[in-house]
Structure formats: structure tokens, C-alpha cells
Amino acid sequence: MDRGNHAIKGISLQQIKKVYHDNVVVESVDLELAEGQFLCLLGPSGSGKTTLLRMIAGLVKPDGGRMLLNGEDIVSVPANKRNFGMVFQQYALFPHMTVWDNVAYGLKARGEKSAVIKEKVEKYLKLVDLEHLAKRKPRALSGGQQQRVSLARALAVEPVLMLFDEPLSNLDARLKELMLKEIRALHRSLGFTAVFVTHDQNEALYLADKIAVLNKGRIEQLGSPEEIVSRPATPFVADFFGYTNRLADARLIEPGKAQVGPMTLPVGHTGSGCKPGDRGVVLLRPNAVQVEDGGSGRDAVAATVLDSRYYGGVTEYRLRLEGYSADDITAVVPRLVQPLPAEGTQVRVHFVPDSIAFFMNSR
């Protein structure tokens, strides 16, 4: 019996659907999130991820399906009765209240005793390193500090589920990196269950136990970060996770090998149902294209440099492969190459199969 009870702890979405003016925004979504797991809903603008989050929060009512929390359907339960915490993109702090009062707000609304409120506010302000700013108003805080207040306020009510609606999109790169580390550390120490909406694959990879990749209201793939990066289910998922080089008119010769023009390329992953002889496309991450330093390896392919630049501590090349002019490709060298290769420089490249995928053409 105990084992059965444990199995239903968490949240389960079953055939959840939302339609606006005959436009299906979320279509028949199924997913399971166990207690303590961190799920990222990932996708481009318009993919349905925020609508799905708002349905989980109780701010939008589904047009179909069931939503179970620890085995009980909560579709008809109002948002303020779900005991969920939410961190918004725009912080949603009360400007006339101090940091302390903002964090205490949810606890006061629930009628908690003064001693409990004081204990919890102090605890969560300390966790986000803001106890020294408790008397300040939000306007006197930086964007990162305001977001930490929002995080502390959501955590203070000790919710059964934490919801994050693109909370880092308004922060600069350095603050975003710090907040990612903070959210990850808090999740590890407190063990809360979380659903986090983002359009940034790096945020999802850093935070998530599970990632749901959404496209046009449907989940294209649900899995661990490792599964999705190494075994993308569809070309859309592959492209979203950095398989941005595209070589068209490819043919799968045998498992692990594809023919593209005059080249034979290693393939680390093939889409579902692919078999030798199928025609399709090869997708490669830039790190799969490795530029040799004057080498002439047996499997190396000649290429011409079309452009090169420094990018985030690495050197990025745009290349044209010899004998194949249909698509240019990008390669990344994990260091600053000096001097930068000029346009027209001849190089040789080889390919790493782990970051190469083959998919059949759409029928």
C-alpha cells in the first residue's frame, strides 16, 4: 500500500488541451512529474509552454483533460487553493512594501501566526542572501535582487509545487548565470518540485531533471537532458538543441553512416524508423565539426573558410565542404585561434558522430 501511495506523489497531466478562438494552443499533453523533480517546459514563442504553465497554476482553465496532484484531480480547484508558488518574469513585487513585507505577504494572506511568519521570512531571506536588505523597497534593488525577493516570497509558503514563468529573461548574462546557480542550489537543498518555462536550451539543460520540448502546442519529446541532447526525437528537437548545421540530400548507407555528396559521414543517432537506403537530412552540432591543425587524417574532408570570428572564448568558422556547395556549415574551435584564418583559407575537418543525427525527409 505504501508503495502505491508513493507512486502517485507528484503531478500528472492527462490529455490536457486549450483552445482559443478555434486555435489549438495546447493539444493533448500528457506528462508525469514526480515529487522533487525539476521539469523544464522548453520551446519557442507560441509553442504553448506558458499557457500550459498557467493551466497548471490554475490561472487558465483547460478545455479538456485531467490534472492530478498526488492522485486528486485539481482542474476545478482555484489557484489560491492549490498551494503553488510562482516566480514571474516581471517579478510582480508590491512597490509600496519592503522586501520583508513582500516575502511575508503570502503567509499573512494564509493567516499564519506572527511567530511563524517571522521565522519563515527570515529563513528564506537568508537562503537568498537578502536579509541585509529586508527594509528596502523594490525600487532600491537591482533586477537580480528583485528576482531573489520574488523567489523567497514563493518559497516562504512552502508550496507543493514551484512554478517559474521565464524568470531570467530580463536579466543580463552575468546575473542570469548567478540566478541559475542559485535556483539549482535551492532545489538541491530544499527538494521542491518545480516546473520552469524557458525558451533557452542552456537554462533547461542546467536546471532540469526532465525536459519537455514543445512545438505548436504538442510535446515533441519528453526526457532527461542527456536523452534529448544525444538522442533528439525529431529534427525540430535536434535544431533546438544546437544541431544547427544542416546537410540536405543525405542517404543512410548503413547504421552509423550517411552519404552526403561525395562524403561519408559518421552518424551517432538516427530518427525513429530510419533504415539503410532512406533519404533525408544530416544535422550536426558545431562541435561535431573539428578543424584539424595542419593534419591529414584518413577520414578528414577538405573545406574552405568563408568567415571566422571570436565568439565567447572560442573561434567560430563558417566553412564550405569540398565537393558539396548546397549548405555551408559552422565549426567551433574551443580556443582563440590567432591569427584568425582569412577568407579562402584551406583547412581539413573531421566529424565526431556523437553530435550528428540523421532524419528521414518528411512524408
C-alpha positions in Angstrom: 0.0 0.0 0.0 2.8 2.4 0.9 4.4 1.8 -2.4 1.2 2.6 -4.3 0.8 5.9 -2.4 4.4 6.8 -3.2 3.8 6.1 -6.9 1.1 8.8 -7.2 3.1 11.6 -5.4 3.7 14.4 -7.8 1.7 16.0 -10.7 0.2 14.2 -13.7 -1.3 15.9 -16.8 -3.6 13.7 -18.9 -4.7 14.8 -22.3 -4.7 18.5 -21.3 -6.0 20.8 -24.0 -6.6 24.5 -24.5 -8.3 26.2 -27.5 -8.6 30.0 -28.1 -11.0 31.1 -30.9 -10.7 27.7 -32.7 -6.9 27.9 -32.4 -5.5 24.8 -30.5 -2.8 26.3 -28.2 -2.1 23.2 -26.2 -3.1 19.8 -27.7 -3.5 16.6 -25.8 -0.5 17.0 -23.5 0.5 14.0 -21.2 3.3 14.2 -18.7 4.3 13.0 -15.3 6.4 14.9 -12.7 7.4 13.0 -9.6 7.7 14.7 -6.2 11.0 16.5 -6.0 11.7 16.6 -9.8 12.6 19.7 -11.8 10.8 19.9 -15.2 11.6 22.5 -17.8 8.9 23.3 -20.5 11.1 24.4 -23.4 10.1 25.9 -26.7 9.9 29.0 -28.9 7.4 31.7 -28.6 3.9 30.5 -29.4 4.7 26.8 -28.6 2.2 26.7 -25.7 4.6 26.4 -22.8 3.3 29.5 -20.9 -0.3 28.6 -21.4 0.5 25.1 -20.1 2.2 26.6 -17.0 -0.8 28.9 -16.4 -3.2 25.9 -16.6 -1.0 24.1 -14.0 -1.1 27.2 -11.8 -4.9 27.4 -12.1 -4.9 30.8 -13.8 -6.3 29.3 -17.0 -8.8 26.5 -17.1 -8.2 23.6 -19.6 -10.7 22.8 -22.2 -10.2 19.1 -21.8 -8.2 16.5 -19.8 -7.3 15.8 -16.2 -4.7 17.3 -13.9 -3.8 15.2 -10.9 -1.9 16.3 -7.8 -0.9 13.3 -5.6 -3.7 11.4 -7.3 -6.5 14.0 -6.9 -7.9 16.0 -9.9 -7.3 19.7 -9.3 -8.7 21.1 -12.6 -11.6 22.8 -10.7 -9.5 23.9 -7.7 -9.0 27.7 -7.7 -5.4 28.9 -8.0 -5.3 30.3 -4.4 -6.3 26.8 -3.0 -3.5 24.9 -4.8 -0.6 25.8 -2.5 1.7 26.5 -5.5 4.4 29.1 -5.5 5.0 31.2 -8.6 8.0 33.3 -9.8 7.1 35.6 -12.6 9.2 37.2 -15.4 8.3 40.7 -14.3 8.9 39.9 -10.5 5.4 41.1 -9.6 6.6 42.7 -6.3 4.4 45.2 -4.4 6.3 48.5 -4.9 5.0 50.1 -1.7 6.1 47.2 0.5 9.5 46.5 1.9 11.4 43.3 1.0 10.3 41.8 4.3 6.7 42.5 3.7 6.7 41.2 0.2 8.1 37.9 1.4 5.6 37.8 4.2 2.6 38.6 2.0 1.5 35.1 1.2 2.0 33.9 4.8 -0.1 36.8 6.1 -2.8 36.0 3.5 -3.0 32.5 4.9 -3.4 33.7 8.4 -0.2 32.4 9.8 0.8 33.4 13.3 3.3 36.2 13.7 6.0 34.0 15.1 5.7 31.6 12.1 5.8 34.5 9.7 8.9 35.9 11.3 10.6 32.6 11.3 9.9 31.8 7.7 10.6 35.2 6.3 14.0 35.3 8.0 14.7 31.8 6.8 14.1 32.4 3.2 15.6 35.8 3.0 18.8 34.2 4.4 18.6 31.5 1.8 18.6 34.0 -1.0 21.2 36.2 0.8 18.9 39.3 1.2 18.4 39.5 5.0 20.5 42.7 5.0 18.1 44.4 2.5 14.9 43.4 4.4 13.8 47.1 5.0 14.3 48.3 1.4 11.6 48.9 -1.2 11.8 47.0 -4.6 12.8 50.2 -6.4 16.0 50.3 -4.4 17.1 46.8 -5.6 18.8 45.6 -8.7 16.9 43.3 -11.1 18.7 40.2 -9.7 17.8 41.2 -6.2 14.2 41.8 -7.1 14.1 38.3 -8.6 15.5 36.8 -5.5 12.8 38.5 -3.4 10.2 37.0 -5.8 11.9 33.6 -5.3 11.9 34.0 -1.5 8.2 35.0 -1.5 7.3 31.9 -3.5 9.3 29.6 -1.3 8.1 31.1 2.0 4.7 29.5 1.7 6.5 26.1 1.3 4.4 25.2 -1.7 3.8 21.6 -3.0 4.9 22.9 -6.5 7.1 25.8 -7.6 6.3 27.4 -11.0 8.7 29.6 -12.9 7.5 31.7 -15.8 10.7 32.6 -17.7 12.1 34.3 -14.6 15.5 35.0 -16.0 14.7 36.6 -19.4 15.0 40.2 -18.1 18.4 39.7 -16.5 21.8 40.3 -18.2 24.1 37.4 -18.9 26.1 37.6 -15.6 23.0 37.9 -13.4 21.3 35.1 -15.3 24.3 32.8 -14.6 24.2 33.7 -10.9 20.4 33.1 -10.6 20.7 29.7 -12.4 23.3 28.6 -9.8 21.1 29.9 -7.0 17.9 28.2 -8.2 19.8 24.9 -8.8 21.3 25.1 -5.3 18.0 25.9 -3.7 16.3 23.0 -5.5 19.1 20.6 -4.3 18.9 21.8 -0.7 15.1 22.1 -0.4 14.0 19.4 -2.8 10.9 21.2 -4.1 9.0 20.0 -7.1 9.3 22.6 -10.0 8.0 23.4 -13.4 10.2 26.0 -15.2 9.2 27.7 -18.5 12.0 28.9 -20.8 13.0 29.3 -24.4 16.7 28.9 -23.6 18.0 25.4 -24.0 21.0 26.2 -21.8 18.8 27.1 -18.9 16.9 23.8 -19.4 20.0 21.7 -19.6 21.4 23.3 -16.4 18.4 23.0 -14.2 16.2 20.2 -15.3 15.8 16.5 -14.4 13.3 16.3 -17.3 12.7 18.5 -20.3 9.5 18.7 -22.3 10.2 20.3 -25.7 7.0 21.9 -27.1 6.2 22.8 -30.6 2.8 24.2 -31.8 1.1 23.0 -28.6 2.4 19.5 -28.5 5.3 17.8 -26.7 7.8 16.6 -29.4 10.0 15.0 -26.8 10.0 14.4 -23.0 13.1 13.1 -21.4 16.3 13.7 -19.4 18.8 16.3 -20.7 21.1 13.6 -21.7 18.5 11.8 -23.7 17.3 14.9 -25.6 20.8 16.1 -26.4 22.2 12.8 -27.5 19.0 11.3 -29.0 16.7 14.0 -30.3 13.4 12.6 -31.4 12.7 14.9 -34.3 14.5 17.4 -36.5 12.8 20.2 -34.5 14.2 19.0 -31.2 17.6 18.5 -32.8 17.7 22.0 -34.2 16.5 23.5 -30.9 19.4 21.7 -29.1 22.1 23.0 -31.3 22.2 20.6 -34.2 22.2 23.8 -36.4 24.3 22.5 -39.3 22.1 21.0 -42.0 23.3 18.9 -44.8 20.4 18.1 -47.2 20.0 15.3 -49.8 21.7 12.7 -47.5 21.3 8.9 -47.7 21.7 6.5 -44.9 24.1 3.9 -46.1 24.1 1.6 -43.1 23.6 2.1 -39.3 26.1 4.8 -38.3 27.0 6.0 -41.8 25.4 8.5 -44.2 26.4 9.7 -47.7 26.2 13.4 -48.4 27.5 14.4 -51.8 31.0 12.8 -52.1 31.4 12.4 -48.3 30.7 9.6 -46.0 29.8 10.9 -42.5 29.6 9.1 -39.2 26.1 9.3 -37.6 25.7 8.9 -33.9 21.9 9.0 -33.9 19.1 8.1 -36.4 15.5 9.1 -36.1 12.8 6.6 -35.4 12.2 4.1 -38.2 15.2 5.0 -40.3 16.8 2.2 -42.3 19.6 1.9 -44.9 18.7 3.4 -48.2 16.4 6.1 -46.7 17.0 9.6 -47.9 16.9 12.6 -45.5 18.9 15.2 -43.8 22.0 15.1 -41.6 22.1 17.5 -38.7 25.3 18.4 -36.8 26.2 20.4 -33.8 29.1 22.8 -34.5 31.2 20.9 -32.0 30.8 17.8 -34.3 32.9 19.6 -36.9 36.5 19.6 -35.8 39.1 21.6 -37.6 42.5 19.8 -37.8 45.7 21.7 -37.1 47.5 21.0 -40.3 46.6 17.3 -40.1 45.6 15.0 -42.9 43.7 12.3 -41.0 42.3 9.4 -43.0 38.7 10.5 -42.6 39.4 14.2 -42.9 37.5 16.3 -45.5 38.8 19.4 -47.2 37.0 22.7 -46.6 37.3 26.4 -47.4 37.0 29.1 -44.7 34.2 31.6 -45.6 34.4 33.5 -42.4 35.9 33.3 -38.9 35.4 35.2 -35.6 35.9 35.1 -31.9 32.7 34.1 -30.0 32.5 33.6 -26.3 36.1 32.5 -25.8 36.1 30.2 -28.8 36.8 30.6 -32.5 33.9 30.0 -34.9 34.4 29.1 -38.5 31.9 29.2 -41.4 33.0 26.6 -43.9 32.2 25.2 -47.3 33.0 21.5 -47.7 34.9 20.4 -50.8 32.6 19.0 -53.5 29.4 20.0 -51.6 28.1 23.5 -52.1 24.5 23.1 -51.1 24.9 24.1 -47.4 27.6 25.9 -45.5 28.5 24.7 -42.0 29.7 26.1 -38.8 32.6 24.7 -36.7 33.7 25.8 -33.3 37.3 25.5 -32.1 37.5 25.6 -28.3 40.2 28.3 -28.1 41.1 31.7 -29.6 42.9 30.9 -32.9 45.5 33.6 -33.7 45.6 35.0 -36.2 42.0 34.5 -37.4 42.0 32.4 -40.6 41.3 34.7 -43.6 38.5 34.0 -46.1 39.6 31.4 -48.6 42.0 29.6 -46.2 42.0 25.9 -46.8 41.6 23.6 -43.8 40.7 20.0 -43.2 37.9 18.8 -40.9 36.7 15.5 -39.4 33.4 14.7 -37.8 32.5 13.4 -34.3 29.5 11.1 -34.5 28.1 11.8 -31.0 26.7 15.1 -32.2 25.5 14.0 -35.6 21.9 12.9 -36.4 20.1 11.5 -39.5 16.4 12.0 -40.1 14.2 10.9 -42.9 12.6 13.5 -45.1 9.0 14.4 -44.1 6.5 12.4 -46.0 
